[in-house]
Structure formats: structure tokens, C-alpha cells
Amino acid sequence: MRSSDGIMIQKYYEGTTEIINLSIEIGKLLGIIDTVYLRKPKTHLRRENRIKTIQSSLKIEGNTLSIDQVSAIFENKRVVGPPKDIREVKNAIEVYSRLKNFNPYEQESYLQAHEILMSGLDENAGKYRTKGVGIFKGEEVAHMAPPAWNVHNLMTNLFSYLKESQDSLIIKSCVFHYEMEFIHPFMDGNGRMGRLWQTLILMQENPVFEYLPVELEIKNNQEEYYRVLSESDKEGICTKFVEFMLKMIKISLEDLLNEKGENLSDEERVRYFKEHSKLKEFTRKDYLKMFKDISTATATRDLKKGVDLQLFIKFGDNRITKYRFRE
């Protein structure tokens, strides 16, 4: 819980079965990604996902530019659109291109990132706010942020949590995202900074997060995103937000694996299937459900490869052929 001035007087979240289970599932997915060499996707996929990340994060904040327009700005092409929206995209491209240069545990680095992200958009870019701020829905106050005099103290505590807590980096990234939104340390750019810094924290866990467009899933579930932010505010603890963000991370990892299925080698596909499938026995049809973009003939060759690698045991013939995983 928090006191009226926003000072934390209890832990940030409650450990729930949902959080534990989602954390385990994310760990398994990251293991699969490492197994099939997807820690650093191919260049074209990295570019596509970076564009999705930037367009989605800015869209949440009301930016009107499309994926095609953001892609054109990436290529230094002229784009017709609101100057503010174009500036937001250019700033985001710049700050995301420097992700590896920022230290996720240092406030100075955090403020530098905000300065780049909000350059030409906020006269106080790179500085904590010195005024009170509230978030309104219509004429109603949806969230009143802690007073300006307490912002530096709250952010110092939050960065101490990042450095010192025994929580996993995945959990820390979700907690930081929420708590930063609650503190609202800047006059503008808080939402996009929360998502940016979560990505940076996640990168310390696995390089794949540098190019994983979790922001796309947030945009696709924007109403729920705001709902869990609001509910966590009311409850004074960010458990529901952590659960929500873990789901978004899990979906993003699953999408990466499913989209890449057709580009994997036969061995990479069968090993992925063995790690990811919950079936004890399966057919070619079951295999094709996981890899929707490969042909029946490719699936047949894959399954033969799995048998040759002694990952599967084959029994039955023709239409009644089934497979069982080796222990």
C-alpha cells in the first residue's frame, strides 16, 4: 500500500500462482528460443519488429502515423503527416538505436534516454517534473501522481529495487513499468519511457527482447492495459499489472516462434516441437497445427528426421501413423 503522498510502505506486488506459472512458461519459451538460435533474429526481422515496436508504442499515445509511414521514416524518405508525430517517430528511432548504450540501473542513463525521446517535444526533456500532474478521463481525474517534490526520492527507491531485489529480471521489468507510470516522473513521455525501459531491462535477461515487439501486444490489448493500470492504482499494489505484462511477454515470444517456424531447419523445428508440445502421442496433423506454414510433405520429412534423431518413436502405418516422444 501507499500513503497519500505516494510513498511506498509495502512491497510492490504479491506473488500469485498466475505470476509463478507465467514466469515458468516464459522461461521455457526463452529456452526454446536459445535452442533454435533465435536469440538474435535475422536482420530483416529485427528491422520489421523495431518498426512495429515504435509504431505501436507511439500509437498508444495517440500518434497517427501508420506502419508504412514509420517504415518510410526509417529509410529517410519524406513523409507527409503532423510534424509532431514525425518528430516523435524520429526521436524513437534514435533512442531505440542506442538501447545498448543505456544502463538500465542508472537514473542518469534513464534521464538521457528521456532527453532523446522527447527532444523538441518537451521543454523539460531529460528532467524530472517540478509540477503536480494528473491524468484525466474527460473531466474526471483518473490518476493523481505523487507530488513533484517526492519524484526523485520515489525514482531513487525504484532504481534501488532494480539493483538490489532478488526478483527475476522479467518480474522487475514489469514492476518498473507500472511503478514508473504511477510516479509519472515527467511532464510528458511517461508511457513510452515505461515501455522503453522495460525493454531495456528485459534485454539483460535475453538479447531477443531487443527486437521483440511486446508493445504491439500492449497496443492490441490497450483497453485492458489501461484497466489493469487503474485497478493497480486503486489496490495500491501492481500484482494485476505484472500478471498482464507477463501475458503480453509470453504471447510475443510465442508469436516469434510461430512466425519463424517456416524459416527453421527441420532439426530446429522438431526440437522446438518436442520442447513445446504438451502431447504424449501425436500425428502429422498435430505437428502441422504448430507449423501452419509448412507443407504436408515437409511435415512428413520433419517427422522422419525426428525419428532418425531418436527424438520420436514411430508406430502404425499410413493414415494411422502416430508418434511418441522418447523420454
BAGU-267988 format. One record per residue: x negated, y, z negated of N, C-alpha, C in turn; residue in three letters. Coordinates in pm, whole numbers, padded with zeros to 5 digits, always signed. Layout:
<recs>
XYZXYZXYZALA
...
</recs>
This chain:
<recs>
-00084-00121+00000+00000+00000+00000-00087+00125+00000MET
-00023+00239+00031-00094+00366+00031-00024+00465-00061ARG
-00099+00559-00114-00039+00669-00187+00013+00770-00085SER
+00081+00874-00129+00144+00969-00037+00044+01044+00050SER
-00081+01055+00006-00179+01127+00088-00257+01034+00180ASP
-00215+00908+00188-00274+00817+00285-00393+00738+00234GLY
-00430+00752+00108-00546+00680+00055-00510+00533+00036ILE
-00595+00445+00086-00570+00302+00076-00593+00255-00068MET
-00492+00187-00124-00507+00135-00259-00486-00016-00263ILE
-00478-00080-00146-00466-00224-00139-00528-00271-00009GLN
-00551-00398+00007-00616-00447+00128-00533-00416+00252LYS
-00599-00417+00365-00539-00373+00490-00426-00463+00541TYR
-00437-00594+00521-00336-00685+00574-00327-00809+00487TYR
-00218-00883+00502-00201-01011+00433-00232-01124+00530GLU
-00309-01222+00486-00335-01338+00570-00210-01423+00580GLY
-00162-01448+00701-00042-01529+00721-00076-01653+00803THR
+00015-01749+00802-00004-01869+00884-00016-01832+01031THR
+00063-01733+01074+00059-01686+01212-00079-01633+01247GLU
-00136-01553+01160-00269-01496+01184-00374-01606+01190ILE
-00365-01701+01099-00461-01812+01097-00451-01894+01225ILE
-00327-01931+01264-00309-02014+01383-00353-01942+01510ASN
-00319-01814+01522-00359-01738+01640-00511-01723+01647LEU
-00573-01704+01532-00719-01691+01528-00786-01820+01575SER
-00730-01933+01532-00784-02064+01573-00768-02082+01724ILE
-00650-02048+01777-00624-02063+01920-00716-01974+02003GLU
-00738-01852+01956-00830-01760+02027-00971-01816+02026ILE
-01012-01872+01911-01144-01934+01903-01160-02047+02003GLY
-01055-02129+02019-01060-02239+02115-01070-02186+02258LYS
-00993-02082+02288-00996-02024+02423-01134-01966+02455LEU
-01194-01901+02357-01329-01847+02378-01429-01960+02401LEU
-01410-02071+02332-01496-02186+02353-01484-02241+02494GLY
-01361-02243+02545-01339-02290+02682-01403-02195+02781ILE
-01388-02065+02756-01447-01964+02844-01599-01982+02850ILE
-01660-02008+02736-01804-02032+02734-01839-02160+02810ASP
-01754-02262+02795-01779-02391+02859-01775-02378+03011THR
-01682-02298+03062-01667-02287+03208-01734-02161+03263VAL
-01825-02105+03182-01912-01997+03229-01834-01872+03273TYR
-01733-01834+03196-01657-01714+03228-01687-01598+03133LEU
-01796-01609+03058-01830-01501+02964-01845-01369+03038ARG
-01899-01375+03159-01913-01254+03241-01854-01284+03378LYS
-01727-01245+03400-01661-01273+03528-01738-01214+03646PRO
-01705-01263+03765-01771-01214+03886-01746-01064+03904LYS
-01833-01001+03982-01832-00855+03996-01696-00801+04037THR
-01632-00862+04136-01504-00808+04185-01396-00820+04078HIS
-01402-00927+03998-01302-00943+03893-01327-00844+03779LEU
-01454-00819+03749-01487-00720+03646-01432-00583+03686ARG
-01451-00548+03811-01403-00418+03860-01252-00411+03854ARG
-01184-00515+03902-01037-00517+03902-00983-00506+03759GLU
-01045-00579+03667-00997-00577+03529-01026-00444+03460ASN
-01138-00381+03494-01169-00250+03438-01064-00147+03484ARG
-01026-00156+03611-00923-00066+03664-00790-00090+03592ILE
-00754-00216+03572-00630-00249+03501-00634-00195+03358LYS
-00750-00209+03293-00766-00161+03156-00741-00012+03147THR
-00807+00064+03234-00798+00209+03230-00658+00257+03268ILE
-00604+00202+03376-00470+00245+03419-00365+00212+03313GLN
-00375+00095+03252-00277+00054+03151-00287+00140+03026SER
-00409+00162+02977-00426+00240+02855-00376+00383+02873SER
-00403+00443+02989-00358+00579+03014-00209+00585+03043LEU
-00156+00481+03107-00012+00475+03135+00068+00477+03006LYS
+00019+00409+02904+00085+00408+02774+00098+00549+02720ILE
+00001+00634+02753+00001+00773+02704+00071+00869+02801GLU
+00132+00814+02908+00209+00899+02998+00140+00937+03128GLY
+00020+00884+03154-00048+00914+03279+00031+00854+03395ASN
+00045+00932+03503+00134+00891+03614+00062+00821+03728THR
-00071+00810+03725-00144+00754+03839-00128+00602+03847LEU
-00116+00554+03970-00098+00411+03995-00231+00337+03996SER
-00221+00205+04001-00342+00122+04013-00422+00162+04137ILE
-00353+00183+04250-00422+00219+04374-00492+00354+04360ASP
-00429+00449+04293-00492+00579+04275-00613+00571+04183GLN
-00601+00494+04075-00715+00476+03985-00829+00406+04058VAL
-00795+00308+04141-00896+00238+04220-00966+00334+04316SER
-00890+00424+04376-00949+00522+04468-01046+00615+04394ALA
-01010+00656+04273-01099+00742+04195-01228+00666+04161ILE
-01216+00536+04133-01334+00453+04111-01429+00462+04230PHE
-01372+00470+04349-01452+00471+04472-01487+00613+04516GLU
-01464+00710+04427-01495+00852+04455-01419+00906+04575ASN
-01299+00854+04596-01212+00904+04703-01121+01015+04648LYS
-01076+01100+04736-00987+01208+04696-00849+01152+04666ARG
-00792+01196+04555-00659+01150+04513-00571+01272+04487VAL
-00448+01266+04535-00353+01373+04510-00270+01335+04386VAL
-00272+01421+04286-00199+01394+04164-00220+01506+04065GLY
-00152+01501+03951-00170+01605+03850-00317+01613+03806PRO
-00376+01733+03807-00518+01747+03769-00550+01687+03633PRO
-00460+01702+03536-00484+01646+03403-00494+01494+03409LYS
-00405+01431+03486-00406+01285+03498-00534+01236+03564ASP
-00578+01308+03668-00701+01271+03737-00820+01286+03643ILE
-00822+01393+03563-00931+01413+03467-00932+01302+03363ARG
-00816+01261+03317-00809+01152+03220-00872+01024+03275GLU
-00843+00995+03401-00897+00874+03463-01049+00885+03477VAL
-01097+00999+03525-01241+01016+03542-01314+01005+03408LYS
-01258+01064+03304-01319+01054+03172-01320+00909+03123ASN
-01210+00838+03145-01202+00699+03100-01303+00612+03174ALA
-01315+00634+03304-01415+00559+03382-01554+00582+03324ILE
-01583+00706+03291-01714+00740+03237-01738+00673+03103GLU
-01642+00679+03012-01664+00625+02878-01670+00472+02881VAL
-01587+00408+02964-01592+00262+02972-01721+00214+03038TYR
-01777+00295+03127-01903+00257+03190-02018+00260+03091SER
-01999+00332+02979-02104+00344+02878-02079+00257+02754ARG
-01984+00167+02761-01944+00090+02643-02063+00030+02567LEU
-02156-00025+02642-02269-00094+02577-02363+00003+02505LYS
-02348+00132+02531-02435+00230+02466-02382+00276+02330ASN
-02256+00240+02301-02196+00283+02175-02217+00179+02066PHE
-02233+00227+01943-02246+00138+01828-02111+00132+01758ASN
-02043+00017+01756-01908+00010+01701-01900+00040+01552PRO
-02014+00037+01483-02015+00054+01338-02052+00195+01293TYR
-02076+00285+01388-02125+00419+01353-02026+00528+01394GLU
-01992+00615+01299-01899+00725+01327-01955+00820+01432GLN
-02085+00844+01430-02144+00935+01526-02121+00887+01668GLU
-02137+00757+01689-02114+00698+01820-01966+00708+01859SER
-01882+00686+01762-01736+00695+01779-01695+00835+01825TYR
-01750+00936+01763-01720+01075+01799-01775+01110+01936LEU
-01890+01054+01971-01946+01076+02105-01853+01020+02212GLN
-01797+00902+02184-01704+00840+02280-01580+00927+02298ALA
-01528+00980+02188-01410+01067+02197-01443+01194+02276HIS
-01563+01245+02259-01602+01366+02331-01601+01342+02482GLU
-01650+01227+02525-01650+01193+02668-01507+01170+02716ILE
-01431+01094+02638-01295+01056+02677-01203+01178+02691LEU
-01224+01278+02606-01133+01393+02603-01196+01522+02655MET
-01310+01512+02720-01377+01630+02776-01285+01702+02875SER
-01268+01833+02855-01182+01911+02942-01035+01892+02916GLY
-01000+01810+02819-00860+01782+02785-00824+01831+02645LEU
-00923+01832+02557-00902+01871+02417-01019+01960+02377ASP
-00991+02082+02335-01099+02175+02300-01178+02127+02179GLU
-01121+02034+02103-01190+01978+01986-01242+01837+02013ASN
-01267+01804+02139-01317+01671+02175-01444+01639+02097ALA
-01447+01521+02037-01565+01479+01960-01564+01527+01816GLY
-01452+01585+01771-01444+01635+01633-01314+01588+01568LYS
-01323+01556+01439-01202+01521+01366-01113+01645+01354TYR
-00984+01620+01347-00889+01731+01340-00903+01809+01208ARG
-00863+01934+01213-00865+02020+01094-00725+02070+01061THR
-00626+02011+01128-00486+02050+01105-00402+01925+01078LYS
-00287+01947+01017-00192+01838+00998-00130+01799+01131GLY
-00088+01674+01143-00030+01627+01269+00077+01522+01240VAL
+00181+01525+01318+00287+01425+01307+00326+01376+01445GLY
+00384+01258+01450+00433+01201+01575+00585+01207+01571ILE
+00644+01264+01675+00788+01285+01677+00856+01196+01781PHE
+00976+01150+01747+01065+01085+01842+01188+01174+01850LYS
+01195+01250+01958+01299+01351+01965+01269+01459+01864GLY
+01363+01484+01774+01343+01584+01670+01306+01522+01536GLU
+01299+01387+01533+01267+01317+01409+01118+01286+01400GLU
+01065+01295+01278+00925+01261+01255+00912+01109+01244VAL
+00840+01048+01341+00821+00902+01340+00703+00863+01251ALA
+00604+00953+01243+00486+00924+01160+00418+01054+01122HIS
+00398+01074+00993+00323+01190+00945+00187+01141+00902MET
+00084+01184+00973-00052+01137+00946-00104+01196+00815ALA
-00203+01131+00753-00264+01184+00630-00317+01326+00653PRO
-00330+01405+00548-00378+01543+00564-00519+01549+00622PRO
-00545+01658+00693-00674+01673+00761-00792+01665+00667ALA
-00775+01717+00545-00889+01718+00452-00935+01577+00415TRP
-00847+01478+00437-00880+01341+00396-00925+01253+00513ASN
-00925+01307+00635-00955+01226+00753-01095+01167+00748VAL
-01195+01248+00720-01332+01199+00720-01350+01089+00617HIS
-01291+01106+00499-01302+01006+00394-01237+00873+00438ASN
-01119+00883+00497-01049+00762+00541-01125+00691+00653LEU
-01181+00767+00746-01256+00706+00854-01387+00645+00803MET
-01447+00708+00702-01568+00652+00641-01536+00518+00576THR
-01422+00511+00508-01381+00384+00446-01354+00278+00552ASN
-01294+00320+00663-01262+00225+00769-01389+00170+00835LEU
-01487+00255+00857-01613+00208+00913-01689+00121+00812PHE
-01672+00148+00684-01733+00062+00581-01671-00077+00586SER
-01539-00081+00608-01471-00211+00624-01530-00287+00743TYR
-01550-00217+00855-01608-00281+00973-01744-00343+00944LEU
-01826-00270+00869-01963-00314+00842-01968-00424+00737LYS
-01884-00415+00635-01903-00496+00516-01805-00611+00498GLU
-01688-00605+00560-01588-00709+00537-01634-00843+00593SER
-01588-00950+00529-01616-01085+00575-01514-01133+00678GLN
-01415-01050+00709-01317-01087+00811-01387-01110+00945ASP
-01324-01190+01030-01381-01212+01165-01374-01082+01245SER
-01459-01072+01346-01458-00953+01430-01325-00936+01503LEU
-01261-01048+01537-01131-01041+01604-01030-00971+01514ILE
-01025-01012+01387-00935-00950+01291-00973-00805+01267ILE
-01101-00780+01249-01147-00642+01225-01105-00549+01338LYS
-01113-00597+01460-01077-00512+01574-00930-00471+01568SER
-00844-00564+01526-00700-00535+01515-00673-00438+01400CYS
-00738-00462+01287-00721-00375+01171-00769-00234+01204VAL
-00885-00223+01268-00937-00091+01303-00841-00018+01395PHE
-00791-00088+01495-00698-00028+01590-00579+00032+01516HIS
-00517-00046+01429-00400+00006+01357-00436+00120+01263TYR
-00537+00099+01179-00569+00199+01077-00611+00331+01140GLU
-00680+00323+01254-00717+00446+01323-00593+00519+01372MET
-00494+00442+01422-00370+00504+01466-00297+00569+01348GLU
-00301+00502+01233-00235+00558+01114-00303+00687+01069PHE
-00434+00687+01064-00509+00805+01020-00493+00919+01121ILE
-00486+00884+01251-00472+00983+01358-00580+01091+01344HIS
-00706+01051+01355-00816+01144+01322-00835+01261+01418PRO
-00776+01251+01538-00796+01356+01638-00663+01425+01670PHE
-00673+01543+01724-00552+01613+01768-00492+01545+01890MET
-00575+01482+01972-00528+01414+02093-00624+01299+02125ASP
-00572+01198+02193-00657+01086+02236-00665+00972+02138GLY
-00582+00972+02034-00591+00867+01932-00557+00728+01985ASN
-00451+00720+02065-00410+00589+02117-00516+00526+02205GLY
-00567+00604+02299-00667+00547+02390-00798+00518+02318ARG
-00831+00596+02212-00951+00567+02134-00934+00439+02052MET
-00814+00416+02000-00791+00293+01925-00811+00171+02012GLY
-00760+00177+02135-00774+00063+02226-00917+00049+02276ARG
-00983+00162+02302-01124+00158+02345-01212+00096+02238LEU
-01195+00141+02114-01285+00094+02008-01256-00051+01972TRP
-01132-00095+01987-01103-00236+01965-01179-00320+02067GLN
-01180-00275+02192-01256-00347+02296-01403-00355+02259THR
-01458-00244+02212-01600-00242+02175-01630-00339+02061LEU
-01542-00345+01963-01561-00439+01851-01551-00582+01902ILE
-01453-00609+01987-01435-00744+02041-01557-00789+02123LEU
-01621-00695+02189-01741-00728+02268-01853-00786+02182MET
-01853-00752+02054-01956-00807+01965-01930-00955+01938GLN
-01806-00997+01958-01770-01138+01941-01801-01219+02065GLU
-01767-01163+02183-01790-01235+02308-01796-01134+02423ASN
-01895-01144+02512-01909-01048+02623-01788-01042+02715PRO
-01707-01147+02719-01592-01148+02810-01496-01034+02781VAL
-01494-00985+02657-01399-00880+02620-01429-00746+02687PHE
-01551-00729+02737-01584-00604+02805-01495-00583+02926GLU
-01453-00693+02989-01377-00684+03113-01239-00750+03101TYR
-01194-00775+02980-01064-00838+02960-00958-00730+02939LEU
-00861-00717+03028-00764-00607+03019-00652-00633+02917PRO
-00688-00636+02789-00588-00653+02684-00486-00539+02690VAL
-00533-00421+02733-00446-00304+02745-00328-00330+02838GLU
-00349-00416+02938-00241-00449+03032-00128-00519+02958LEU
-00163-00612+02869-00060-00682+02792+00010-00588+02694GLU
-00066-00493+02639-00003-00394+02550+00098-00311+02629ILE
+00059-00268+02749+00149-00189+02833+00274-00269+02867LYS
+00255-00399+02896+00370-00484+02931+00461-00510+02812ASN
+00411-00486+02693+00489-00506+02570+00491-00377+02488ASN
+00505-00265+02558+00488-00134+02496+00590-00106+02386GLN
+00714-00146+02406+00816-00122+02305+00783-00196+02175GLU
+00739-00322+02190+00702-00399+02071+00578-00340+02005GLU
+00486-00289+02085+00364-00224+02034+00401-00110+01939TYR
+00490-00023+01985+00531+00089+01902+00615+00043+01782TYR
+00693-00062+01805+00776-00112+01695+00691-00166+01581ARG
+00588-00246+01612+00506-00302+01505+00418-00196+01440VAL
+00380-00094+01517+00310+00020+01456+00400+00085+01352LEU
+00526+00108+01389+00622+00172+01299+00651+00087+01177SER
+00671-00043+01199+00701-00133+01087+00584-00143+00991GLU
+00464-00145+01045+00345-00150+00960+00332-00021+00879SER
+00366+00092+00940+00366+00219+00867+00460+00211+00746ASP
+00581+00161+00772+00682+00155+00666+00643+00059+00555LYS
+00578-00051+00593+00539-00152+00494+00409-00118+00423GLU
+00333-00023+00480+00208+00018+00417+00097-00083+00430GLY
+00112-00176+00522+00010-00280+00544+00025-00328+00688ILE
-00084-00360+00755-00078-00379+00901-00069-00525+00946CYS
-00012-00611+00863-00002-00753+00896+00069-00776+01029THR
+00183-00713+01050+00260-00735+01173+00184-00686+01296LYS
+00111-00577+01280+00034-00526+01393-00080-00622+01426PHE
-00145-00676+01326-00253-00772+01350-00198-00894+01423VAL
-00083-00944+01381-00022-01059+01448+00008-01026+01595GLU
+00064-00907+01618+00097-00865+01755-00029-00859+01842PHE
-00134-00795+01792-00254-00779+01873-00323-00913+01899MET
-00319-01003+01804-00376-01136+01826-00302-01207+01939LEU
-00170-01188+01944-00093-01246+02055-00135-01187+02188LYS
-00157-01055+02192-00198-00990+02316-00335-01040+02362MET
-00425-01060+02266-00559-01111+02298-00549-01253+02352ILE
-00468-01334+02287-00451-01474+02329-00394-01481+02471LYS
-00292-01403+02499-00231-01403+02633-00333-01359+02737ILE
-00411-01258+02706-00511-01207+02800-00616-01312+02832SER
-00660-01386+02731-00758-01492+02753-00697-01605+02836LEU
-00573-01641+02808-00506-01746+02885-00491-01703+03031GLU
-00455-01577+03053-00440-01528+03190-00572-01534+03265ASP
-00680-01499+03198-00811-01504+03262-00843-01647+03307LEU
-00819-01742+03220-00848-01881+03253-00758-01933+03364LEU
-00630-01899+03358-00537-01947+03459-00563-01884+03595ASN
-00595-01755+03597-00624-01687+03723-00751-01740+03787GLU
-00844-01783+03704-00974-01828+03756-00975-01975+03795LYS
-00864-02046+03769-00864-02190+03791-00906-02232+03930GLY
-00854-02158+04033-00885-02198+04169-01028-02167+04208GLU
-01097-02084+04130-01235-02048+04163-01337-02129+04085ASN
-01289-02218+03999-01380-02302+03923-01422-02423+04006LEU
-01531-02484+03966-01570-02609+04031-01480-02720+03979SER
-01483-02835+04045-01399-02946+04000-01433-02988+03857ASP
-01562-02990+03825-01603-03029+03690-01557-02926+03587GLU
-01567-02798+03622-01523-02694+03528-01373-02704+03503GLU
-01296-02735+03609-01152-02748+03591-01116-02865+03501ARG
-01177-02982+03524-01138-03099+03446-01181-03083+03300VAL
-01295-03020+03277-01338-02998+03139-01247-02897+03070ARG
-01206-02795+03143-01111-02699+03088-00980-02768+03053TYR
-00931-02853+03145-00805-02925+03123-00814-03012+02998PHE
-00926-03081+02982-00944-03169+02866-00941-03088+02737LYS
-01003-02971+02737-01009-02889+02616-00875-02822+02586GLU
-00801-02789+02691-00684-02704+02674-00551-02778+02669HIS
-00546-02895+02728-00419-02970+02733-00389-03033+02597SER
-00262-03032+02563-00217-03094+02438-00159-03233+02462LYS
-00160-03277+02589-00105-03408+02623-00203-03520+02590LEU
-00152-03634+02547-00237-03751+02525-00251-03831+02654LYS
-00140-03840+02728-00140-03902+02859-00081-03802+02958GLU
-00126-03808+03084-00079-03709+03180-00085-03764+03322PHE
-00017-03696+03411-00015-03732+03553-00076-03618+03635THR
-00087-03644+03763-00136-03539+03853-00044-03417+03848ARG
+00086-03443+03835+00184-03334+03827+00155-03245+03705LYS
+00119-03307+03592+00085-03230+03471-00039-03145+03496ASP
-00135-03202+03567-00259-03130+03598-00229-03008+03685TYR
-00140-03026+03783-00105-02917+03873-00028-02805+03803LEU
+00038-02837+03693+00110-02733+03618+00011-02633+03558LYS
-00108-02681+03525-00209-02592+03469-00282-02515+03578MET
-00306-02582+03691-00377-02517+03803-00282-02506+03921PHE
-00197-02404+03918-00089-02391+04016-00138-02356+04156LYS
-00260-02306+04167-00307-02257+04296-00394-02357+04371ASP
-00410-02477+04319-00487-02577+04393-00391-02674+04462ILE
-00439-02740+04564-00355-02832+04640-00345-02967+04570SER
-00250-03048+04616-00235-03183+04562-00361-03265+04587THR
-00418-03249+04706-00539-03324+04741-00655-03284+04649ALA
-00667-03153+04619-00773-03106+04529-00752-03163+04391THR
-00627-03166+04345-00598-03221+04213-00637-03368+04206ALA
-00610-03443+04312-00646-03585+04317-00798-03602+04307THR
-00872-03519+04381-01019-03526+04375-01070-03486+04236ARG
-01007-03386+04177-01046-03344+04042-01030-03458+03942ASP
-00916-03523+03949-00889-03630+03852-00986-03747+03871LEU
-01022-03776+03995-01124-03878+04020-01256-03835+03957LYS
-01288-03704+03968-01411-03651+03908-01407-03670+03757LYS
-01291-03644+03697-01276-03661+03553-01299-03805+03510GLY
-01251-03899+03592-01273-04041+03564-01421-04075+03578VAL
-01484-04024+03685-01627-04051+03708-01712-03994+03594ASP
-01669-03881+03539-01743-03819+03428-01709-03884+03295LEU
-01620-03982+03299-01575-04055+03180-01504-03964+03079GLN
-01435-03865+03134-01350-03779+03051-01210-03837+03040LEU
-01165-03907+03146-01032-03967+03152-01043-04118+03174PHE
-00937-04187+03139-00919-04328+03175-00797-04334+03267ILE
-00810-04396+03380-00701-04408+03476-00632-04542+03462LYS
-00498-04541+03468-00425-04668+03469-00300-04653+03554PHE
-00257-04761+03615-00146-04755+03709-00194-04719+03847GLY
-00105-04732+03947-00141-04702+04085-00034-04618+04152ASP
-00080-04546+04255+00008-04466+04339+00095-04372+04257ASN
+00231-04380+04273+00319-04285+04208+00323-04299+04056ARG
+00287-04414+04007+00292-04433+03861+00154-04420+03797ILE
+00059-04365+03871-00076-04344+03815-00070-04245+03702THR
-00133-04282+03590-00143-04193+03475-00287-04191+03427LYS
-00316-04096+03341-00449-04079+03287-00441-04058+03136TYR
-00544-04100+03069-00553-04080+02925-00690-04025+02893ARG
-00695-03928+02801-00824-03871+02763-00906-03971+02682PHE
-01035-03977+02709-01126-04056+02625-01151-03978+02495ARG
-01164-04047+02388-01192-03982+02258-01336-03937+02254GLU
</recs>
